[in-house]
Amino acid sequence: MDKLKQIESFVSVAARGSLTAAAAAEGVAPAVIGRRIDALEQRLGVKLMLRTTRRLTLTHEGSAFLEDCQRLLADLADAEASVSAGGVKASGYLRTTAPAGFGRRHVAPLVPRFLAQHPDVNVSLNLSDRVIDIVSEGYDCAVRVGDLTDSSLVSVRLADNRRLYVATPAYLQRAGVPSHPAELARHQCLVLSGDASQSRGWAFKIDGELTHLRPSGRVDCSDGQVLHDWCLAGLGIAWRSTWEVEAQVARGELQTVLDDFAAPPNGIYAVFPQRKHLPLRVRLWIDFLKHSYGDPSYWKR
């Protein structure tokens, strides 16, 4: 049995949530899809999916394997497109979206360079901290920062996203420097309100385990830039990404705390819907972002 077909069926089932839906999309019987999944699991020697009559869930190994498979299929599609496209130029409208703060700093400034390379492409960029359903709202792709929850989308990791706990020296002199995450209970913490990416709270590595705590304070806000500004104004401790606060830390305007408990970095991703043929303009945009963020000097500028 074709190994690639097994992987394609696995990704399709994970995206659609059932063997029946994946079989209908391919025009085959559900039993065919089931045999491919069984053969894949037998070949790998691990259980990728737990199947009952009511639901299908991925195992831990299945979730990890899914991301690799999605990337493999995306790379294969890119390779085929680069050959079949030949000298054809990218054209048309590219609709993309990104989080407001990250988008202002690290997506919007790259658009002019991309347009200069591809003069027949028009770009519509939406900046919003709302997690947009790119399929139902008609977007070609999205840049997302943090942990991904929607397995129905294909994801390409563009860069790591490291986060720091920061406050002004004046605040820490006034309130004290916490030596353990548990001590945040007596501090003013600047947290996002109604933001899905931090719904579990702030992440810490405590005794070798990833732990989430939900700190609180006198104020919260749904806009990360406002939290950044409040932090610089000395209102409390914030948990922000390095791309947002690294310059202030280097200048001494902000000071990091709890460095020994810092959580592992999550990711900066490009996500896009499952498609058999990804439009050339979308593929080139994702490649452009990955190349830009992959340059170590980019983040130092």
N, C-alpha and C positions, 0 to 999 in steps of 0.2 A: 504493500500500500504506500502511496506517495507520501513522504514525510511532510512536504510543504502543504499538501491538502489536509493532513491531520492538524497542522498548526492553524491553517485558515479556518477550519471548522471549530477548533477550540476557541479562537478569538471571536468568531461569529456567535457561538453559543454564549460566551461570557458577556458579549455586548447586548444580546437580545434576551437573555435570561431563561431560555428554554431550548431544548432540542427541536421542538416543533417549529418554533419561530425561525430558527436557523435553517431548518430543512426547507421551510416554505420559501425563504429568501433565495435558496439555491435551486429549488425545484426538484428536490429529491425526497425520499421517504425518511422520516425521523430515525428509523433503524439504521440507515446508512451513516448518518451523523453519529449515532451512538457507537457504531462499530469503529469509526475513526477515533473517537475519544478513547474508547477502550484500548485500541491499539497504541495510541500515543502514551497512555498511562502505563501500559505494559512495557513499552520500549524504554520509558524513563525510569520505571520502577518506583513511581510515587503516585499518590492519589491527588489529582488536580481539582476534582469537583466532587461534591457530595450531592447526589441526586435522589429526590423523593418524588412521589406523585404530585406533590403540591409546589415544591420549590427546588431551586438549584442554587447552591452556594459554592464559592471557591474556597479551597483549603488555603492555608498559609503559603504552601509551596505553589499552589495554583495562582495566587495573586502575584507572587514574585515573578513567576514564569510568564504571566500575561503581559506585564510591561515589556519584558524582553521580546516577546513574540510580536507585540504591536510595533516596537521599534524595528524589528527585522523586516516585517511586511512593509513598513513605511520606507525603509531604505531600499528594499527591492523595487517598490513602485517608483522611487526616485531614479534608480538606475535605469529602469525601463523607459521612464519618461525622458531622461537625458539622451537616450539613444533615439527613441522614436520621434522626439521633438525636433532633432536635428538643428537646422538653422532657424526654426520658427521662433519668433519673438513673443515674450509674454505680453498679454494685453488684457483689457477689461477692467472691471471694478473689483477691488479687493476690500472686503468689509472685515475689519478686525477690531478687537476690543482688548482692553488691558485695565488693571486696577489703576485708580486715579493717580495716586502718588508715584508709583513705579512708572506708569505710563508717561507722566509729565517729564520725568527725569531720564528714562532709559528706553522709551519706545518712540515718542514723538520726535525727539532730536535725530533719530535715525531715518525717519521717513524721507527727508530731502535727499539724502544720499541714495536711498533705494530708488526714488523716482528718477534721479539722475542716471542711474544704471539701466532703468527700464522705462523709457519715456512714453510708452504706450499703455502704461498701467496707471489707473486712478485709485487713490486710497481714501477710504472712509474710516476714520479712527474714532472709536467710542471709548471714552475714559470714564469708568464707573467702578465703585467698590461693590456694587451689586453683582452677585454671581449670575451672569447672563446665560440663559439657555440658548446656546449658539445655534442649535438645530432649529428650534421653533421660531427664533427671531431672525433667522436668515443670515448669520455671520459665517464667513469662511473659516475663521480660526480665532483663537483667543490666546493671550499671554496670561498665565496664572501663576501666582506666587504662593507657595505653601503646599500642603498635602492635598492630593487629588482624591476625590470621592466618587466621581462619575466614571465608571469603567466602560461606559458606552462610547466614550471618546477615545481617539488615538492620541497619545501624548509623546512628545519629544522633549527630553530634558535639555534645557539650554544652558543652565549654570546652577551652581549651588547657591543657597540663600542662607547665610549665617546671621544669627540674631543675637543682640546684646541687651543686657539690662543696664539702663543708663539713668543718670540724674546729674543735676548741676552740683559742683562742689559746694555751693552755698546751701543747697537743700540738705546734702549729706552732713555738712557741718552742723546744721540746725537739728536734723532728725536722727543722725547717727548712720553708720554704715552697716547694713545687714551682713551677717556672716553666714546665714543659712536661709534658704527659701521660707522656712516657717516663720522667720522674723518679719516677713512682709506684712503680716497681719497687723502690725503696729505702724505701718507706713502708709503714706498716701500713694496709691498706685493709679496710673493713668491707663485705663483699659478701653478697648473698643466696645461699643454697644451695638448689639444686633449684627455682629460680623461672624459669618459661619466659619471662617478660617481659624477663629480663636474661641469657638463655642465651648471647647473643653478647658479653656484657660491658658495660662502660660506653661510652657514645657521646661522641665528641669531634668538633669541626670543626677539622681540621688541614690547612693549606694549601688551604682551600676545599673539602676533601673530607670527607664523613662517615666517620669511622673508629671501629672498635670495638676496645677493649683489654680484656684480662681481668686486672685487678689481683688481688693476693692479700694475705693477711695471716695473723695467728696465729689468728683466729677468723672464723667465718661463721655465719649463722643464716637460717632460712627465714621468720622474722617480721621485717617491716620496722620495727615499733615497737621491737623489741629492738635493732636496729642503730642506730636513732635514740638510744636510751638509752645505748648503748655509746659513741656518738659524743660525747654530752654528758659522758660520764665520762672523755673524753680518750683513748680507746683507739686512735683513728686517724681516717682520712678516710673519709667516707661520701658516696654520691651519692643525694641525696634530693630529693623534689619540694618546690616552694616552699610548697604548702599545709601541709606538715609542719614545715618548719624556718624559715619566714620570720619568725616571731615571735622565735625565738632569735637570728637574724641581726640583727634590728632592735635587740635588747637587748644585743648584743655578746657573747652567750654562745657563739655560733658565728661563724666567719669563713669567707667564701667564698674559694676558690682557683681558679686556672685559668679565670677568667671569660672570658678572650679565646678560649678553646677550647670554650666551652659549645655543646652540640649544640642544634639547633632544637627547639622544643617538640613533643612528641607530643600525643595527645589524650585527653580524658575522654569516653567514649562510652556511650550506651545501645544495647544490642544486643538483638534479639528474632528469633524464627524467622520464616521466610517464611510469611506467612499472607494469605489473600485478604481476610479481614475482621478487623482488629485489634480486640480487645475494647475497649470504651470506657474501662474502668478503666485499661488499659495505656496507651492513647493519652494519657489525662489525666495519668497519672503521669510519662510521658516529657516531656510539655509542661511539667509543673510543675517538674521538675528543670532543664530547659533554661531556663525563665524565671528560676528562682532563681540558677543559675550565671551567667546572662547579665547579671545586675545587677552592675555594677562594685563597688558598695558591699558586696556579699556577701563578697568575698574580703578586704576590709579589716577586717571585723568580727572 
